[in-house]
């Protein structure tokens, strides 16, 4: 147990216990595909309707890969993994913080 691995909600209740490293998901073939799907949101040219287009393309090739459960797992993974970029990539950092705040407040 390490206090830095405990996520606490706004009322002080434990929301989850985490312990991620870059090795957490190595070998999962879904990592790059789902990463491409969610990282569109960080680009300047992103438009919401593109998400559905890419979801359909991925669905034709891989089936129901971008279901909400898998997307949520990787969204949290990437948000934690890239949360150190505050000084080098503000847009990516803000995306990470938004994702982490959203999940903690559910």
N, C-alpha and C positions, 0 to 999 in steps of 0.2 A: 504494500500500500504506500502510495506517495501522494501527498496532498495536491501537488501540481497536476495530477492525472484525474482529478475529480471536477466535474462540471456542475456548478451550482446555479439554480434558478434564481429569479429575482426575489423570492421570498426565503432564500436560504436553504431550500430543500435540494438534496442531491438529485441531479437529473440523470447523470451517467458517470461511469468510470471508464476512462480511456487510457490506452497505452499504445500509441501508434508509432511506427517507424517506417522507413521506406521499404522495409522487408515485409510489412504486414500483408500486402496483397501481391507480391511478386509471384508470378506464375499463374495468376488469374487472367485468362484470355479476354475477359470482358473489360479489363482496365483501360486499354487504349481506345476501344470503341466507345465506351460510355464517357471517357474523358473527352473525346472529340465532340460528343453530343453536348456535354454541359459547358465546355470551354468556349463554344460559340458565343455564349452570353457575355464574355469578357471583351470581345472585339468591338471596335468602334462602329463597324458596319452592321452589327447584329440587329436583326428584326425578328420579333417574336414568331411570325409565321414560318420562319426558317426552321424552327425547332420541330414543327410538325412534318415538314418535308423530309428532314434528316431522319426523324423517327420512322417514317414510312420506308425510307431506303434501307435503314438498318433492319427493320422488321421483315422486309422481303428477303434479306440475306441470312439473318440470324434468328428470326422469330421474335418472340416477345422479350427481347433483351433489355429494352429501355423501359421496363415497368418501373413503377414508382419506388418500390423497395430497393432495387438495384441502383437506381439513379440516386436515391437518398444516401445510400452507403457510400458511393463514390463521391458525391457532392461533399459530404462531410470529410471524407478522407483527403480529397484535394484541398478543401478549405483549411484543414489543419496543416497539411503538408506545406502549403504555400503561404501560410500566415506570417512568415518572417519578412515578407517583401515590402513592408510599409515604406521604407525609404527609397526603394528602387522601382516600384511599380504600384502606384497609388490605386489605379483602377482594379488591378487584381487583388490588392489588399482589401479594398472596400467590398469587393465581391465575396471574399473569404469571410469578412466580419458580418456581412449581411446574412450569409448562409448560416454561420454559427449562431448568430442572434436569433434567427428564425427558428432553428431547431431547439434551442434552449427555452424559448418562450412558448413552445407548444405544450 
